[in-house]
Amino acid sequence: MTGVLMEVPLLDLKAQYATIREQVRAAVDDVFESQRFILGPHVAALEEEFARFCGAPFAIGVASGTDALLLSLKALGVGPGDAVVTVPYTFFATAGTIVNLGARPLFVDIEPAGFNLDPEQLRKFMDQDCAFDMRARKLIHRASGARIKAIVAVHLYGQCAAMDEILALAERNQLPVVEDACQAVGAKHHERKAGTMGDLGCFSFFPSKNLGGVGDGGMIVSCNEQLAQHVRLLRNHGAHPKYYHKMVGFNSRLDEIQAAVLRVKLAHLETWSQARRCNAADYDDLFQKAGLSGRIQTPPVLAGNQHIFHQYIIRTPKRDELRAVLQARSIGTEIYYPVSLHEQECFRSLGYRATDFPRSSEAAAQTLALPIYPELTHEQRAYAVRCIADFFS
Ligand SMILES: Cc1ncc(COP(=O)(O)O)c(C=O)c1O
């Protein structure tokens, strides 16, 4: 048995900070010296740099990834009596924002390899559970009578959903698509960056994300000028010019300090993503050499995708026992997410049964995130894999 040989935290932000400390401090100092904290030059510059990074013409900084989703759906006119299609296996905010706009989330199951919206299930849902009202040009959910206003496709763990198929189905039903790219900054699907394929793309700068700020932050990107202007207004109480309100919006601005730090980090993001990909390839190799391929499932990179490995997710029916053993060996892991959204207490009124989305429920029961951050060493990965091999021996 391998004893405790080293600490392997799930994430080590201090290791990253050590490599950029001077740059971050200079950026923060710059904001303090300017005493401009709201919608100053750093936010404007980050929006330009982020738009360029994604290959989209417009980017709008907002207060969080959650707000990016909220403002995007609001700009698409989602409101009371409407419904929005999304997956039940995702972070809570994907569906929470739909409910906070007075609308109803309609769940469609995932494909089990990449954990994202399954286009085949989406097609079935649209054909069997919905009806297209030709005169009103609306897609109606038969059981609830709600008008479906949008699809939210999540790119979970840093890998894009099957966007070509999803966009084709959306177009057939005249539905806009919001990409929840909160975990997928810089990920590619057939050479297009996450967030730029649908109508609006949403990003989170939560500190543990691949591009993490020093607090909450988010960004919306779009190729649609009208929608971009709409969310730009929404983030600042719908005012333009100041004190002249075209609509009722929110206070959801990205802080200047966040933008200043994120600009420093954005310049390193490609290098960090490459390091994550190398770490993932090394894990794959170590698992194979340890003869664990039949015991655990490692995360596949699906055709046409460039993964950014926000998380490296393994799968095993013995997930909980394995996690306990790794914890005892000082290896940090996490379960994203232990309860599929359709089984959450707060969504009971939606009327779903626990068995409605078996792939989501199974993923919630079997997946485990291993440390994958860029500064993780080969020795740490090898130790983690040795401990996993011990568990299965
Ligand atoms: C898939 C997904 N959607 C939405 C969010 C919400 O982002 P934030 O925490 O910045 O509000 C997150 C991040 O936590 C996420 O992972």
The ligand as a Gaussian input file, in Angstrom:
#p B3LYP/6-31G(d) Opt

LIG

0 1
 C      -21.576000      25.573000     -15.773000
 C      -21.618000      26.816000     -14.930000
 N      -22.598000      27.697000     -15.126000
 C      -22.677000      28.829000     -14.405000
 C      -21.749000      29.127000     -13.429000
 C      -21.947000      30.351000     -12.601000
 O      -20.829000      31.189000     -12.582000
 P      -20.531000      32.127000     -11.318000
 O      -20.104000      31.253000     -10.197000
 O      -19.437000      33.030000     -11.818000
 O      -21.765000      32.880000     -11.028000
 C      -20.694000      28.242000     -13.203000
 C      -19.618000      28.499000     -12.237000
 O      -19.654000      28.354000     -11.068000
 C      -20.634000      27.041000     -13.950000
 O      -19.677000      26.146000     -13.735000

